[in-house]
Structures are given as structure tokens and as C-alpha cells.
Amino acid sequence: MKKSYALVLLLVLAVACGGPTTNREATPTNSAATAPLIAAPISEADVIAKEKAIWDAIKNKDYETFGNMLADSQIEVLPDAVHDKAASIAGVKEFEPTEVTFSDWKYLPIDKDAVVIVYRVDVKGKSKGKEFPPISARSSSAWVNRNGKWVATYHQECEVSTAPPPPPAKSSTAKASASPASTPTPLPAGADPIATEKALWETLKNKDYDGFAAFLAPDAIEVEPDGVYDKAASVKGVSQVDLSKAQLSDFKSVPFDMDAALVTYVVKLTGAAPPERHSTIWAKRDGKWLAVFHHGTPIPKGTPVSTPSPKAAAATPSPKK
């Protein structure tokens, strides 16, 4: 989606992407003891409280509570890699936040069993015993219902950027937007989310912005270093960047439940732009898969890919452009 314009902040919160097991898959019986557990719908206030509780667990070094708040098949998307639950727990043990300030909360329901919360977090603290400069990030976390309990299933973050975006790309070969008759239709229910993501990117490569818009849910949110965008702003943003030669790799897809899934992958653009980690949440709406959420995180030049802890790099923030 829209190109990110700042180097990423290697911040700290570890949450993850859930697996395919949900309370929908339980077989109904006549026994109350074996009946599937159903979690009450989670409100914006409740999910914000849970997100803050994860941070409190990290600050208090309560790693057991932290781990219990994560889905077993969680993922955390960081510049060096996509991390699992074990790596997230190991990472927070090297991170010591002393001051954490939250702002700009946004709440996005995905379906009855999944929600996304987006916010800005400003942090001071230590990593591996050494104080790091204050850092600010745009953070996104997904929470899902797992057998009657709401757990964190995915997390991603990027450094807050105040740099203005570059001017629109100049191209003499740009194609006009597709007519309604030629606009691609999002893939039907049961389609592979990775295939759907690739189909969306074909519209971007072809500069077919009507086609791109057709893949987005009306309430879609996009998170980038320079801001949080609604559908209209996302469509405008991609029209200002030449994505015709973007290369996609390292795809991973993890279901949230029967009606939603996350796809994460790496994007390499042309020129000197750094590669980026992108993640999209797809949800089934009226029988079609639509993109409801997207987060882009640049990979700074020289970022080590073998870092065992996603928190270690907080002590040595990447230089800004």
C-alpha cells in the first residue's frame, strides 16, 4: 500500500497472530461442561484496558502474565523478522520501560471475534540495562476470542515520522483509472488471503486505483510512519507513489477465525527506498474478502536479521534520514 517515508523504530511491544482454532469449531453437545465457551463482545474501553495491561506486565516484569495474554500462535512483525510468542516473551525480558504515554487511540472491529486497536506510544526506558533515547511509535494490535478468552494475537509498530511525503511520482505512462465495468472484483469467500493480497497489488502496479479501492472495506484503516489513514486517504496516497515495479516476498498468512485472516510480507520498491514489512487483515464481508486494516514498517538499512530479541535494538535506534 502507500509507501512509508521514515526509518523504523525498533520498539517493544510483543503480541501476535492467532491460529485457526476458534470457539466456532467446537462440536455442540448436551453437556454444559463441554459446551463451547463464548466471549462477550469486547468494547473499545475493554480492549484499550487490555492493551495497557500488557504494557503494565512488561513494566512490572511479570512475564507469566504477559505470556498468558498472548495467543499461542501469535506473531509480532518487526523489521528484522516475524516473531512468534517465544521470541516476544524473550524480547520483553531485555526491555525496561520506565515511562509510557499513550495517545491517538483508534478502535476497529474486524468481526465478532476479532478487533484491532491502533495508538501512538511514547516510551522512555532501558534495553539490556542501558538507557535509550525517547522513542515514539505508531502501534497496532489485534485481539481475538480464543475459547471464551480475549488474547493478543498480532502486533506491529513503526517510528512516528514528521517528514513530509515526497511529491507525486512523475510518469508519462500512467494509466487512467479503470472503468466500473473493468474494475476487478475482490475474490469470493474461501479464497486464499495471500492470493487476494497479490491481486490487490496488481491493481497498484497497473495504476488502477478504482480497482484498488474495490478491495478496501469502507471502514478500512492504514497505519504508516507519517499518519493513520482512512480509505479515501489510502487511495489518494497510493496514487502519489510509483508502485509498478514493487517486488513482494516472504508471505505468511495466519487465520484469526473463519471470517478473518492476516497476511504479512516484505515489499521492495525501486531505487534507494528501504524494503518494508507490510501486514494486511482481510475480513469476509457479504461473501467477499475485503482489506480492513494495513500497517507498513520500513526496514532500516543495516538492520540485523538474526537479532534474537525484538527489543534489543531499542538501545541503539536507527539513524534518521
C-alpha positions in Angstrom: 0.0 0.0 0.0 1.1 3.6 0.5 4.9 3.9 0.7 6.4 4.6 4.2 8.7 7.6 4.4 10.8 7.1 7.6 13.2 4.6 9.1 11.5 2.3 11.5 11.7 2.5 15.3 12.6 -0.9 16.8 10.2 -0.6 19.7 9.0 -3.0 22.2 5.5 -4.5 22.5 5.1 -8.2 21.7 1.8 -9.5 20.6 0.9 -12.0 18.0 -1.3 -13.6 15.4 -3.7 -16.3 16.4 -4.2 -19.7 14.9 -7.2 -21.3 13.3 -8.8 -22.8 16.4 -11.9 -20.8 17.5 -15.0 -21.5 19.5 -16.8 -21.8 16.3 -15.1 -25.2 15.7 -16.3 -26.8 18.9 -18.8 -29.5 18.5 -22.1 -28.8 20.3 -23.1 -31.3 23.0 -25.7 -31.6 25.6 -23.1 -31.3 28.4 -22.6 -27.9 29.9 -19.1 -28.9 30.9 -18.1 -29.5 27.2 -20.2 -26.7 25.6 -18.1 -24.2 23.7 -17.1 -21.1 25.6 -18.3 -17.8 24.1 -16.6 -14.5 25.0 -18.7 -11.4 25.4 -18.2 -8.8 22.7 -15.2 -6.6 23.6 -15.7 -2.8 23.8 -13.2 -0.1 22.9 -12.7 0.7 26.6 -12.1 -3.0 27.4 -9.6 -3.6 24.6 -7.7 -0.4 25.5 -7.5 -1.6 29.1 -6.1 -4.9 28.0 -3.5 -3.3 25.8 -2.4 -1.1 28.7 -2.4 -4.2 30.9 0.2 -5.8 28.6 2.4 -2.8 29.0 2.0 -2.9 32.8 3.0 -6.5 32.8 6.2 -5.6 30.9 6.9 -2.7 33.2 6.4 -4.9 36.3 8.5 -7.7 34.8 5.5 -10.0 35.1 6.4 -12.3 32.2 4.0 -15.0 33.2 1.0 -12.6 33.0 2.4 -11.2 29.7 2.6 -14.6 28.2 -0.9 -15.6 29.3 -2.3 -12.5 27.5 -0.9 -13.7 24.1 -2.4 -16.2 21.7 -0.4 -19.4 21.4 0.2 -18.9 17.7 0.9 -15.2 17.9 3.1 -13.2 15.6 4.9 -9.9 16.1 6.0 -8.1 12.9 9.4 -6.3 13.4 12.0 -5.0 10.9 14.3 -8.0 11.4 11.7 -10.8 11.2 8.3 -12.0 12.0 8.5 -13.3 15.6 6.5 -15.9 17.4 5.3 -16.0 21.0 8.5 -17.4 22.5 10.6 -14.7 20.8 8.2 -12.0 22.1 8.5 -13.2 25.7 12.3 -13.4 25.4 12.4 -9.9 24.0 10.5 -8.2 26.7 12.9 -9.6 29.3 15.5 -7.3 27.9 13.3 -4.3 27.8 12.6 -2.0 30.8 10.2 0.8 30.1 10.1 3.5 32.8 7.7 6.0 31.2 4.9 5.0 28.8 2.4 7.5 27.4 -0.5 6.6 25.1 -2.5 8.7 22.7 -4.5 8.8 19.5 -6.4 5.6 20.1 -8.5 4.1 17.3 -10.7 1.0 17.6 -11.6 -1.1 14.6 -13.9 -4.2 14.9 -12.9 -6.9 12.4 -15.8 -9.3 13.2 -17.5 -10.6 16.3 -14.3 -12.5 17.4 -11.6 -10.0 16.4 -10.7 -6.3 16.8 -7.8 -4.1 16.1 -6.6 -1.2 18.3 -4.2 1.5 16.9 -2.4 4.0 19.0 0.7 6.1 19.5 3.1 5.3 22.3 5.9 7.4 23.6 8.5 5.4 25.7 11.5 6.1 27.9 13.5 3.3 29.5 16.4 0.9 29.2 17.3 -2.0 27.0 19.8 -4.6 28.3 20.5 -2.3 31.2 21.3 0.8 29.0 19.1 3.8 28.7 17.9 4.6 25.2 16.7 7.9 23.8 12.9 8.6 24.0 11.1 6.8 21.2 7.7 7.3 19.6 5.8 4.7 17.5 2.5 4.1 15.8 1.4 0.7 17.2 -1.2 -1.7 16.1 -2.5 -4.8 18.0 -5.2 -7.3 17.2 -7.2 -9.1 19.9 -9.2 -12.3 19.2 -11.6 -14.5 21.1 -9.9 -17.9 21.8 -12.3 -20.3 23.6 -14.0 -17.5 25.5 -10.9 -15.5 26.4 -9.7 -12.4 24.5 -6.0 -12.6 23.8 -3.5 -10.5 21.9 -2.8 -12.1 18.5 -0.8 -9.6 16.4 1.4 -6.6 16.9 3.3 -4.2 14.6 4.8 -0.8 15.0 6.7 1.9 13.1 8.5 5.0 14.1 6.5 8.2 14.1 7.6 10.4 11.2 7.1 14.1 10.8 8.8 14.3 7.5 6.5 15.5 4.6 5.8 12.8 2.0 7.6 13.1 -1.4 5.9 14.8 -4.3 3.7 12.6 -6.6 5.7 10.3 -8.9 6.2 11.7 -12.4 5.2 9.2 -15.1 4.2 9.7 -18.7 2.8 6.2 -18.9 0.4 6.3 -16.0 -2.9 4.5 -16.9 -6.3 6.0 -16.3 -8.4 4.5 -13.6 -10.4 1.5 -14.7 -14.0 2.0 -15.6 -16.6 0.4 -13.3 -17.1 -2.4 -15.9 -13.4 -3.3 -15.8 -12.7 -2.9 -12.1 -11.6 -6.2 -10.6 -14.0 -7.8 -8.0 -12.5 -8.9 -4.7 -12.1 -12.7 -4.5 -15.1 -14.7 -3.1 -15.4 -16.4 0.2 -13.0 -19.2 0.7 -10.3 -17.5 -1.4 -6.6 -17.6 -0.3 -5.8 -14.3 1.5 -2.3 -14.3 0.0 -3.8 -14.6 -3.5 -6.1 -11.8 -2.7 -3.3 -9.6 -1.4 -1.3 -10.3 -4.6 -4.4 -9.4 -6.7 -4.7 -6.1 -4.8 -1.0 -5.3 -5.7 -1.7 -6.0 -9.3 -4.1 -3.0 -9.3 -1.4 -0.8 -7.8 1.2 -2.0 -10.3 -1.3 -1.2 -13.1 -2.2 2.2 -11.6 -5.8 1.0 -11.4 -6.9 3.0 -8.3 -10.6 2.2 -8.7 -9.6 -1.4 -8.7 -7.5 -0.9 -5.6 -10.4 0.9 -3.9 -12.7 -2.0 -4.6 -10.6 -4.3 -2.4 -10.9 -2.0 0.6 -13.7 -2.1 3.2 -15.5 1.2 3.7 -14.1 1.4 7.3 -10.5 0.4 6.3 -7.6 1.9 8.3 -4.0 2.2 7.2 -1.1 2.9 9.6 2.1 4.4 8.2 5.0 6.3 9.9 3.5 9.6 8.8 0.0 9.0 9.9 -3.2 6.9 10.2 -5.4 7.0 7.1 -9.0 6.1 6.2 -10.0 4.5 2.9 -10.1 7.8 0.9 -6.7 8.9 2.1 -5.2 5.4 1.3 -6.5 5.6 -2.2 -5.1 9.1 -2.7 -1.8 8.0 -1.1 -1.1 5.1 -3.5 -1.8 7.4 -6.5 1.2 9.5 -5.5 3.7 6.7 -5.5 5.0 4.6 -8.4 4.4 1.0 -7.3 4.6 -0.5 -10.7 7.9 -2.4 -10.0 7.3 -3.4 -6.4 8.6 -6.9 -5.6 6.8 -8.9 -2.9 8.2 -11.8 -0.9 8.2 -13.8 2.4 4.5 -14.2 2.6 2.9 -15.6 5.7 -0.8 -16.0 6.4 -2.4 -16.7 9.7 -6.2 -17.0 10.3 -7.8 -15.1 13.1 -11.1 -17.1 12.7 -13.3 -18.4 9.9 -14.0 -14.8 8.7 -10.7 -13.0 9.1 -7.0 -13.6 8.4 -3.8 -11.7 8.5 -1.2 -11.6 5.7 2.3 -10.3 6.3 5.1 -10.0 3.7 8.1 -7.9 2.5 7.9 -5.2 -0.2 10.9 -4.0 -2.1 10.4 -0.8 -4.1 12.7 0.6 -6.8 15.6 2.9 -6.2 17.2 3.6 -2.8 14.0 3.1 -0.8 14.4 0.6 2.1 12.4 -2.6 2.0 9.3 -2.7 4.1 7.3 -5.2 6.1 3.6 -4.9 5.3 0.6 -6.6 7.0 -3.0 -6.7 5.9 -6.0 -8.0 7.8 -8.7 -9.4 5.4 -12.3 -10.0 6.6 -15.2 -11.6 4.9 -17.9 -9.0 4.2 -21.1 -10.0 2.4 -19.3 -13.1 1.0 -16.2 -11.2 -0.2 -12.7 -10.8 1.3 -12.0 -7.1 1.8 -9.0 -5.4 3.3 -10.0 -3.8 6.6 -6.5 -2.9 8.0 -3.0 -2.4 6.8 0.3 -1.5 8.5 3.6 -0.6 6.8 7.0 -0.7 8.6 10.3 0.3 6.8 13.3 -1.9 7.4 16.3 0.4 8.1 19.5 -0.2 6.2 21.8 -2.4 8.2 19.1 -3.9 10.4 20.4 -7.3 11.6 18.1 -10.1 10.6 19.4 -12.5 13.3 18.6 -10.4 16.4 17.3 -12.9 18.9 15.3 -10.3 20.8 13.0 -7.8 19.1 13.7 -5.3 21.9 17.5 -5.3 21.8 17.7 -2.7 19.1 15.9 -0.1 21.3 19.2 0.7 22.9 20.7 1.8 19.5 18.0 3.4 17.5 18.5 3.6 13.7 19.7 6.9 12.4 17.0 9.1 10.7 17.2 10.4 7.2 
